[in-house]
Amino acid sequence: MVAREDVDAALATVIDPELRKPITELGMVSNTMIDGGVVTIDVLLTISGCPLRETITRDVDAAVGALPGVTNVEVRLGVMTQEQRDRLKEQLRGPGGQKGIPFNAEGSLTRIYAVASGKGGVGKSSVTVNLAAAMAAEGLRVGIVDADVYGFSVPSLMGITQPPTRVDEMILPPVAYDVKVISIGMFVSGNQPVAWRGPMLHRALEQFLSDVHFGDLDVLFLDLPPGTGDIAISVAQLLPSSELLIVTTPQTAAADVAERAGTIANQTGQKVSGVIENMSWLELPGGERMELFGKGGGLALAGRLTAAMGYPVPLLGSVPLEIALREGGDSGSPIVDGTGESAAARVLRDIAGTLARRPRGLNNLRLKVTPT
């Protein structure tokens, strides 16, 4: 006989691909029946059109089917009632399904990095995606908000074609490489442009931060549009604890413009965590380096930002120009994924490790400690 305790334990290993919690913990398993070696499991989806229904079915089948004595697994899919969805939202968001930006909540330890640049085309989105994937590969809980509303590219860089799942007013972001991602590109058809003015941009970013359920993250990245426009200002207003990462190329012109993207922090009250120099050199077949865009722009920018901000702004790393990095972006596969040991992958992993190891300051953070 197959023991119910064993079936329950197996089901507890099945993780909902969007919420990243066991389906048993989320109340998705409504009934389990055992008849000899045949196990029938009723699983409740959050919505009838759940895009990952096949994934959930396959994972339940694999987990229970591996138990000794199980000869067949039948997974019957249903849909949660409104009452069950309300309970789920309350479980995820707290009593009453509280709204607001959770990263601003008292006690939040999520480190927020807004990746900025002065000019477009310096590889800011590629750097964002690879840093996020590298941190997730080390076991951190990571999310990305593609805040470049006009030039969104994060979904394609991560190979995401699945739309977000909407549970009433709550949005569940797709997951790729263990990174939760939301982008305006997931809400437009084809390659349509987004023509919005400032107030709409602010509202879209606010909705991404309040309505999208990222869960408890260790790190949140925001891929900003280039320059110091509406989105950069809105990020500072909506996420006052966010820190800036400035991406530039070695070219003097690019570094000069990127300096403005960093010194805006003096006006917004943010901190500049560091500079990342991209496209630093191209390694030729003979091993020599060709510095296509000049040399030293990243280090010079870090020095100027250090002087302007009044505290050390380090050059976190110099990422070489590689065909593999470009090919990974085109195919939706971050170069840091897998065992690839290219120079660019090593530098990006090192930068991710440096950022991940930085402790979150506890200044002005109330600890939930009461005297006895």
C-alpha positions as CSV (number, residue, x, y, z in Angstrom):
1,M,0.0,0.0,0.0
2,V,1.1,3.6,-0.7
3,A,1.0,5.6,2.5
4,R,-0.8,8.9,2.5
5,E,2.0,10.4,4.5
6,D,4.5,9.6,1.7
7,V,2.2,11.1,-0.9
8,D,1.8,14.3,1.1
9,A,5.5,14.5,1.6
10,A,6.1,14.1,-2.1
11,L,3.5,16.8,-3.0
12,A,5.3,19.2,-0.5
13,T,8.3,19.1,-2.8
14,V,6.4,20.4,-5.8
15,I,7.0,24.1,-6.1
16,D,4.6,26.4,-7.8
17,P,6.7,27.9,-10.7
18,E,5.4,31.4,-10.2
19,L,5.0,31.8,-6.5
20,R,8.0,29.6,-5.7
21,K,6.4,28.0,-2.8
22,P,5.2,24.4,-2.2
23,I,1.7,23.8,-3.7
24,T,0.7,22.2,-0.4
25,E,1.5,25.4,1.4
26,L,-0.5,27.5,-1.1
27,G,-3.6,25.4,-0.6
28,M,-3.5,24.1,-4.2
29,V,-4.0,20.4,-3.2
30,S,-7.7,20.0,-2.5
31,N,-8.0,16.2,-2.4
32,T,-5.9,13.0,-2.6
33,M,-7.2,9.5,-3.2
34,I,-5.2,6.3,-3.1
35,D,-6.5,3.1,-4.6
36,G,-3.8,0.4,-4.5
37,G,-1.0,1.8,-6.7
38,V,-3.2,4.4,-8.3
39,V,-3.0,7.9,-6.8
40,T,-5.5,10.6,-7.8
41,I,-4.7,14.2,-6.9
42,D,-7.0,17.2,-7.3
43,V,-4.9,20.4,-7.8
44,L,-6.5,23.8,-7.8
45,L,-5.0,26.4,-10.2
46,T,-5.2,30.1,-9.3
47,I,-7.0,30.9,-12.6
48,S,-8.5,28.7,-15.3
49,G,-6.0,29.9,-18.0
50,C,-2.9,29.3,-15.9
51,P,0.0,29.3,-18.4
52,L,2.0,26.8,-16.3
53,R,-0.7,24.1,-15.8
54,E,1.3,21.6,-17.8
55,T,4.4,22.3,-15.7
56,I,2.5,21.8,-12.5
57,T,0.9,18.6,-13.8
58,R,4.3,17.2,-14.9
59,D,5.9,18.0,-11.6
60,V,3.1,16.4,-9.5
61,D,3.3,13.3,-11.7
62,A,7.0,13.1,-11.3
63,A,7.1,13.6,-7.6
64,V,4.3,11.2,-6.7
65,G,5.1,8.7,-9.4
66,A,8.6,8.2,-8.0
67,L,7.2,6.7,-4.8
68,P,7.5,2.9,-4.3
69,G,4.3,1.1,-5.1
70,V,2.8,3.9,-7.2
71,T,1.7,2.5,-10.6
72,N,-0.2,5.4,-11.9
73,V,-0.8,9.1,-11.1
74,E,-3.9,11.0,-12.2
75,V,-3.8,14.7,-11.8
76,R,-7.1,16.5,-12.0
77,L,-7.0,20.2,-12.4
78,G,-9.6,22.6,-11.0
79,V,-9.7,26.3,-10.3
80,M,-9.8,28.1,-7.0
81,T,-13.0,29.8,-5.9
82,Q,-12.9,33.6,-5.2
83,E,-12.8,32.8,-1.4
84,Q,-9.8,30.5,-1.9
85,R,-8.0,33.1,-4.0
86,D,-8.7,35.7,-1.3
87,R,-7.2,33.5,1.3
88,L,-4.2,32.9,-0.9
89,K,-3.7,36.7,-1.5
90,E,-4.0,37.2,2.3
91,Q,-1.4,34.5,2.9
92,L,1.0,36.1,0.4
93,R,0.4,39.8,1.2
94,G,-0.7,39.7,4.8
95,P,-4.1,40.5,6.4
96,G,-6.5,42.0,4.0
97,G,-4.2,41.5,1.1
98,Q,-2.3,44.7,1.9
99,K,-1.3,46.8,-1.1
100,G,1.6,49.3,-1.4
101,I,5.2,48.8,-2.2
102,P,6.5,46.0,0.0
103,F,10.2,47.0,-0.5
104,N,9.5,50.2,1.4
105,A,7.9,48.3,4.3
106,E,9.4,48.5,7.7
107,G,11.8,45.6,8.1
108,S,12.4,45.0,4.4
109,L,15.9,43.8,3.8
110,T,15.7,43.7,0.0
111,R,18.7,45.4,-1.6
112,I,17.6,47.4,-4.5
113,Y,19.9,48.3,-7.4
114,A,18.8,50.7,-10.1
115,V,21.1,50.1,-13.1
116,A,21.6,53.4,-15.0
117,S,23.6,54.8,-17.8
118,G,24.1,58.2,-19.5
119,K,23.8,56.9,-23.1
120,G,21.9,54.0,-24.7
121,G,23.8,51.1,-26.3
122,V,26.3,50.6,-23.5
123,G,25.0,47.2,-22.6
124,K,23.1,48.2,-19.4
125,S,20.3,45.6,-19.9
126,S,22.7,42.8,-20.7
127,V,24.7,43.7,-17.5
128,T,21.4,43.7,-15.5
129,V,20.3,40.3,-16.7
130,N,23.6,38.7,-16.1
131,L,24.1,40.1,-12.6
132,A,20.6,38.9,-11.7
133,A,21.1,35.4,-13.1
134,A,24.5,35.1,-11.4
135,M,23.1,36.0,-8.0
136,A,20.1,33.6,-8.5
137,A,22.6,30.8,-9.4
138,E,24.2,31.4,-5.9
139,G,20.8,30.8,-4.2
140,L,19.7,34.4,-3.7
141,R,16.0,35.4,-4.4
142,V,16.2,37.9,-7.2
143,G,13.8,40.0,-9.2
144,I,14.0,42.4,-12.2
145,V,11.8,45.3,-13.0
146,D,12.3,46.3,-16.7
147,A,11.8,50.0,-16.1
148,D,13.0,51.0,-19.6
149,V,9.5,51.4,-20.8
150,Y,10.4,52.7,-24.2
151,G,13.3,50.4,-24.9
152,F,12.3,47.2,-23.0
153,S,14.5,44.2,-23.7
154,V,14.8,42.1,-20.6
155,P,12.2,39.5,-21.6
156,S,14.0,38.7,-24.8
157,L,17.4,38.7,-23.1
158,M,16.1,36.1,-20.7
159,G,14.1,34.1,-23.3
160,I,10.7,34.9,-21.6
161,T,7.7,34.5,-23.8
162,Q,5.2,33.6,-21.1
163,P,2.8,36.4,-20.0
164,P,2.3,37.2,-16.3
165,T,-0.5,35.5,-14.5
166,R,-3.2,37.8,-13.1
167,V,-4.9,36.7,-9.9
168,D,-7.6,39.5,-9.5
169,E,-5.6,42.6,-9.0
170,M,-2.4,40.8,-8.1
171,I,0.2,40.0,-10.9
172,L,2.5,37.0,-10.7
173,P,5.7,37.6,-12.7
174,P,7.2,35.0,-15.0
175,V,10.4,33.3,-13.8
176,A,13.5,32.6,-15.9
177,Y,16.9,31.3,-14.6
178,D,15.3,31.6,-11.1
179,V,14.8,35.3,-11.5
180,K,11.3,36.9,-11.3
181,V,10.8,39.4,-14.2
182,I,8.2,42.0,-15.0
183,S,8.3,44.3,-18.1
184,I,5.9,46.4,-20.1
185,G,6.9,44.3,-23.0
186,M,4.8,41.5,-21.5
187,F,1.7,43.7,-21.9
188,V,2.0,44.8,-25.5
189,S,1.5,42.7,-28.6
190,G,4.3,42.2,-31.1
191,N,6.9,44.9,-31.2
192,Q,4.6,47.8,-30.7
193,P,6.1,51.0,-29.4
194,V,5.0,52.6,-26.1
195,A,4.3,56.3,-26.4
196,W,3.6,57.5,-22.9
197,R,4.2,60.8,-21.1
198,G,5.6,61.3,-17.6
199,P,2.5,60.6,-15.4
200,M,1.8,57.4,-17.2
201,L,5.4,56.2,-16.9
202,H,5.3,56.9,-13.1
203,R,2.0,55.1,-12.7
204,A,3.2,52.0,-14.7
205,L,6.3,51.8,-12.5
206,E,4.2,52.2,-9.3
207,Q,1.9,49.4,-10.5
208,F,4.9,47.1,-11.2
209,L,6.2,47.7,-7.7
210,S,2.8,47.4,-5.8
211,D,0.6,45.0,-7.8
212,V,3.3,42.5,-8.9
213,H,3.9,39.9,-6.2
214,F,7.7,39.3,-6.1
215,G,7.6,37.7,-2.7
216,D,10.5,38.1,-0.2
217,L,13.5,39.1,-2.4
218,D,17.1,39.4,-1.4
219,V,17.9,41.6,-4.4
220,L,15.7,43.6,-6.8
221,F,17.2,45.1,-10.0
222,L,15.6,47.9,-12.0
223,D,16.8,48.3,-15.6
224,L,16.4,52.1,-16.1
225,P,16.2,53.9,-19.4
226,P,19.4,55.9,-20.2
227,G,19.6,59.5,-19.0
228,T,18.0,61.3,-16.1
229,G,14.4,61.6,-17.2
230,D,11.0,60.7,-15.7
231,I,11.7,57.1,-14.7
232,A,15.0,57.9,-12.9
233,I,13.2,60.5,-10.8
234,S,10.2,58.2,-10.2
235,V,12.5,55.4,-9.0
236,A,14.1,57.7,-6.5
237,Q,10.6,58.8,-5.2
238,L,9.0,55.3,-5.1
239,L,12.1,53.5,-3.9
240,P,14.1,55.9,-1.8
241,S,16.4,53.2,-0.5
242,S,17.5,52.2,-4.0
243,E,21.2,52.4,-5.0
244,L,22.6,53.3,-8.4
245,L,24.9,51.2,-10.5
246,I,26.3,53.2,-13.4
247,V,27.2,51.4,-16.6
248,T,29.5,53.0,-19.1
249,T,32.0,52.1,-21.9
250,P,35.7,53.1,-21.8
251,Q,35.0,55.9,-24.3
252,T,35.5,59.3,-22.8
253,A,32.2,60.7,-24.3
254,A,30.2,57.8,-22.8
255,A,31.8,58.3,-19.4
256,D,31.2,62.0,-19.4
257,V,27.5,61.5,-20.1
258,A,27.3,58.7,-17.5
259,E,28.6,61.0,-14.9
260,R,25.3,62.9,-15.0
261,A,23.4,59.7,-14.5
262,G,25.4,59.2,-11.3
263,T,25.5,62.7,-9.9
264,I,21.7,62.9,-10.0
265,A,21.9,60.9,-6.8
266,N,23.0,64.2,-5.1
267,Q,19.5,65.6,-5.9
268,T,17.5,62.4,-5.2
269,G,19.2,61.3,-2.0
270,Q,20.3,57.9,-3.4
271,K,23.6,56.2,-3.1
272,V,25.9,55.3,-6.0
273,S,27.2,51.8,-5.3
274,G,29.7,51.6,-8.1
275,V,30.6,51.8,-11.8
276,I,30.7,48.9,-14.3
277,E,32.7,49.4,-17.4
278,N,31.3,47.4,-20.3
279,M,32.9,46.6,-23.7
280,S,36.3,47.2,-22.2
281,W,38.3,45.3,-24.8
282,L,38.1,42.6,-27.5
283,E,40.5,39.7,-27.1
284,L,42.0,38.7,-30.4
285,P,42.9,35.1,-31.5
286,G,46.6,35.8,-30.6
287,G,45.7,36.8,-27.0
288,E,46.3,40.5,-27.4
289,R,43.6,43.0,-26.5
290,M,42.1,45.5,-28.9
291,E,40.6,48.4,-27.0
292,L,37.9,49.4,-29.5
293,F,36.4,52.1,-27.4
294,G,39.5,53.5,-25.7
295,K,40.8,52.9,-22.2
296,G,40.2,54.1,-18.7
297,G,36.7,55.6,-19.0
298,G,35.2,53.5,-16.2
299,L,38.1,54.2,-13.7
300,A,38.0,57.9,-14.5
301,L,34.2,58.0,-14.0
302,A,34.5,56.2,-10.7
303,G,37.1,58.8,-9.6
304,R,34.9,61.7,-10.6
305,L,31.8,60.3,-8.9
306,T,33.9,59.7,-5.7
307,A,34.8,63.3,-5.7
308,A,31.2,64.5,-6.5
309,M,29.5,62.2,-4.0
310,G,31.9,62.6,-1.1
311,Y,32.4,58.8,-0.5
312,P,34.1,56.0,-2.4
313,V,32.4,55.0,-5.6
314,P,34.4,51.9,-6.8
315,L,34.9,50.5,-10.3
316,L,33.3,47.2,-9.7
317,G,34.7,45.5,-12.9
318,S,35.5,45.8,-16.5
319,V,33.6,43.5,-18.8
320,P,35.2,42.5,-22.1
321,L,33.5,42.6,-25.4
322,E,32.7,39.0,-26.5
323,I,30.7,37.4,-29.2
324,A,29.4,34.8,-26.7
325,L,27.9,37.7,-24.7
326,R,26.0,39.0,-27.7
327,E,24.9,35.5,-28.8
328,G,23.6,34.8,-25.3
329,G,21.5,38.0,-25.4
330,D,20.1,37.1,-28.8
331,S,19.2,33.5,-27.7
332,G,17.8,34.6,-24.4
333,S,20.5,32.8,-22.4
334,P,22.6,34.8,-20.0
335,I,26.3,34.1,-20.4
336,V,26.7,33.5,-16.6
337,D,24.3,30.5,-16.8
338,G,25.9,27.1,-16.9
339,T,29.6,26.4,-16.8
340,G,30.8,28.8,-19.4
341,E,34.2,30.2,-18.4
342,S,34.6,33.1,-20.7
343,A,36.3,36.2,-19.4
344,A,33.0,38.2,-19.5
345,A,31.2,35.6,-17.5
346,R,33.9,35.5,-14.9
347,V,33.9,39.3,-14.5
348,L,30.1,39.5,-14.3
349,R,30.0,36.7,-11.6
350,D,32.7,38.5,-9.6
351,I,30.7,41.8,-9.7
352,A,27.5,39.9,-8.7
353,G,29.5,38.3,-5.8
354,T,30.8,41.7,-4.7
355,L,27.3,43.2,-4.7
356,A,25.7,40.1,-3.0
357,R,28.2,40.2,-0.2
358,R,27.6,43.8,0.8
359,P,25.6,43.9,4.0
360,R,22.4,45.8,4.2
361,G,22.7,48.7,6.6
362,L,20.4,48.7,9.6
363,N,20.4,52.4,10.1
364,N,16.8,53.7,10.9
365,L,15.6,50.1,10.7
366,R,13.4,49.1,13.6
367,L,14.1,45.7,15.0
368,K,11.1,43.7,16.3
369,V,12.6,43.2,19.8
370,T,10.6,43.8,23.0
371,P,12.0,43.6,26.6
372,T,10.9,40.8,28.8
